[in-house]
Amino acid sequence: MSFGEPEGYDEQARPRRLGMRIRPRIAVAAACVVLGVGLIGGAVTGSWLVGEPGDDGARDTFAAAGNLWHGVPVDQLFPPTVIGKGAGPGGADRIWTRIAVAPDTGCAGAFDPLLRKALAPVGCERLLRATYTDATQSYVTTVGLLFTDADAAAMRSLDSRFTREGLDRRTDLMPRPYAAKGTPAAGFGDEQRASWTISVLTDAPVVVYAVSGWADGRTVDDPQPAEEAMDSGATTAVAQAGLGHEAQGLADRMERALRKNVGPSTEQSS
């Protein structure tokens, strides 16, 4: 698999060229260099892994996925425009525009303290984040990819714990947004978080998340996990605005992008 030269972005998401950090002899730079996939639309279902968790192919795929964060252009991980066919309430289409890409960092300050503690067993190799707005610039959503230090067993254990204890639905365990000056997300802080989703992958050392809010900076007193906000019977302001769909729709597409980049030969047909 070969990729183009990595690119980085400033707060307004303007491209800037970076050196080839994927060469082994060059130390990791503090700039945003990420994996590459094209604009993802439609559904990609199933797991990467063709074999069982103990198979050599599965282990190779898991390891390859963990190395993707420093290998390819940022535009191909966080596309400037994302089309969400059927991603909105009632199956409405969505179009999102990227307004900021954060420098790749560690995880300090990116999560509520209890969420950081819950994620600690898998470690933090690198965190990649981008913020998007919808076509009307009414909503803003930060999407994150946490590349962990964990092996497959540790990721399965964490996923089981999140499911068993409902950690992805607790309002005291929320990811934090990336607010960029001079963008519709400039006022997107902790108090503006309206809906969120967290997915612990078991076939890659990655945690995918998204957190959404209103672009006007309004405070949200009762945030809802995306799954609840997307329920057809939900009547809260967060649900009626479609903010659960904003978070889930973007998170799903970034997860599909991650999977697709590992290579079509490793994907199961849907």
SVG drawing of the C-alpha trace seen along z (x, -y; Angstrom):
<svg xmlns="http://www.w3.org/2000/svg" viewBox="-43 -34 60 52">
<polyline fill="none" stroke="black" stroke-width="0.4" points="0.0,0.0 1.4,-3.4 0.3,-6.8 0.9,-10.4 2.9,-12.9 1.1,-13.7 -0.5,-17.1 -1.2,-19.1 -3.8,-21.8 -4.1,-25.0 -7.1,-25.9 -9.0,-27.0 -8.2,-23.7 -5.9,-25.2 -3.5,-22.6 0.2,-22.9 2.9,-20.5 4.7,-18.4 7.8,-16.2 7.5,-12.5 7.1,-11.4 6.5,-7.8 10.2,-7.3 11.5,-5.3 14.5,-7.6 12.4,-10.7 11.0,-11.4 7.3,-12.0 6.5,-15.7 3.9,-17.6 1.7,-18.2 -1.4,-16.6 -0.5,-13.6 -3.1,-11.0 -4.4,-8.0 -6.0,-8.2 -9.3,-7.1 -11.5,-8.7 -14.8,-10.4 -17.0,-7.7 -20.7,-7.5 -23.2,-4.7 -22.8,-1.7 -19.9,0.6 -20.9,3.4 -19.2,6.2 -15.7,6.6 -12.3,6.1 -11.3,9.5 -11.8,12.4 -10.3,14.9 -10.8,15.5 -9.1,13.2 -6.2,15.6 -5.4,15.9 -2.2,14.4 -4.3,12.4 -6.4,10.9 -3.3,10.0 -1.6,8.4 -4.7,6.3 -5.0,5.2 -1.4,4.1 -1.7,2.3 -4.7,0.4 -2.9,-0.8 -0.1,-2.3 -2.4,-4.2 -2.5,-7.5 1.0,-8.6 0.9,-7.2 -1.4,-9.2 -2.9,-12.6 -5.3,-14.2 -7.8,-15.0 -8.4,-11.4 -9.3,-10.7 -11.2,-13.8 -12.6,-14.8 -13.3,-18.5 -16.9,-17.5 -18.8,-14.4 -22.0,-13.3 -24.3,-11.5 -27.0,-9.9 -29.9,-9.0 -28.0,-10.1 -30.5,-12.7 -33.8,-12.3 -36.3,-10.4 -33.7,-9.3 -32.9,-12.8 -29.6,-13.3 -26.8,-15.3 -23.8,-17.2 -21.0,-18.2 -18.2,-20.6 -14.9,-20.3 -14.0,-23.6 -11.0,-22.6 -8.5,-19.9 -6.6,-19.7 -2.9,-19.0 -2.4,-15.3 -1.7,-15.1 -1.9,-12.9 -5.1,-12.7 -4.6,-15.3 -7.7,-17.5 -9.7,-15.6 -12.1,-13.7 -14.0,-14.2 -11.9,-12.9 -14.0,-9.8 -13.9,-8.9 -10.1,-9.4 -9.9,-7.0 -12.1,-4.4 -10.0,-4.6 -6.7,-4.4 -6.3,-0.6 -5.8,-0.8 -3.4,-3.8 -3.2,-6.7 -0.7,-6.4 -2.2,-9.4 -5.5,-11.4 -6.7,-12.8 -9.7,-15.2 -11.6,-17.3 -14.7,-19.5 -17.5,-19.7 -20.6,-21.9 -23.8,-21.0 -24.9,-22.7 -26.8,-25.4 -24.1,-26.0 -26.6,-25.4 -24.7,-22.5 -21.1,-21.6 -19.6,-18.2 -16.1,-17.1 -15.1,-13.6 -12.1,-11.9 -10.0,-8.8 -8.1,-7.6 -5.3,-5.2 -4.5,-3.1 -1.5,-1.1 -3.6,2.0 -3.7,5.5 -6.8,7.1 -7.6,8.8 -7.5,5.4 -9.7,3.8 -12.3,6.6 -12.2,6.2 -12.7,2.5 -15.6,2.9 -17.2,5.4 -16.9,3.1 -18.4,0.1 -21.3,2.3 -21.9,4.0 -21.7,0.8 -23.2,-1.6 -20.2,-3.9 -21.0,-5.3 -24.3,-6.6 -23.2,-8.4 -23.2,-12.2 -20.1,-12.3 -18.1,-10.3 -18.2,-12.5 -15.6,-13.4 -14.7,-17.1 -15.1,-19.1 -12.4,-20.8 -13.3,-24.5 -11.3,-26.5 -11.1,-30.3 -12.7,-32.0 -15.0,-29.1 -18.7,-28.3 -17.2,-26.1 -15.4,-28.9 -17.8,-28.7 -18.1,-24.9 -17.1,-24.1 -18.0,-21.6 -21.2,-23.3 -22.4,-23.3 -22.2,-19.5 -25.6,-18.2 -25.1,-14.6 -22.3,-12.1 -21.3,-8.6 -18.3,-6.4 -17.4,-3.2 -14.6,-0.9 -13.4,1.2 -12.4,4.8 -10.7,5.4 -8.4,2.3 -6.7,0.5 -9.0,-2.5 -11.8,-4.3 -14.1,-6.3 -16.2,-9.1 -18.2,-12.2 -19.8,-15.0 -22.2,-17.5 -23.8,-20.8 -25.5,-24.0 -23.3,-26.4 -24.7,-29.4 -23.0,-28.5 -26.1,-27.8 -25.6,-25.9 -27.1,-22.4 -28.4,-21.4 -29.5,-17.8 -27.2,-16.2 -28.3,-12.9 -26.3,-10.0 -26.9,-9.7 -28.7,-6.4 -31.3,-7.9 -31.6,-11.2 -32.1,-9.2 -35.1,-7.3 -38.2,-7.9 -40.2,-8.8 -37.6,-11.2 -39.0,-14.7 -36.2,-16.6 -34.7,-19.7 -31.5,-17.7 -33.5,-14.9 -35.8,-17.3 -32.8,-19.2 -31.2,-16.0 -28.0,-16.4 -27.9,-12.7 -28.0,-12.0 -25.2,-14.6 -22.9,-12.8 -23.7,-9.3 -23.7,-10.0 -20.2,-11.5 -18.8,-8.9 -20.1,-6.1 -18.5,-7.5 -15.1,-8.1 -15.2,-4.5 -16.0,-3.2 -13.2,-5.3 -10.8,-3.8 -11.9,-0.2 -11.8,-0.9 -8.2,-2.2 -6.9,1.1 -7.7,2.5 -10.6,4.0 -9.0,7.5 -9.5,7.5 -13.2,6.5 -16.0,8.9 -18.6,8.4 -21.8,6.9"/>
</svg>
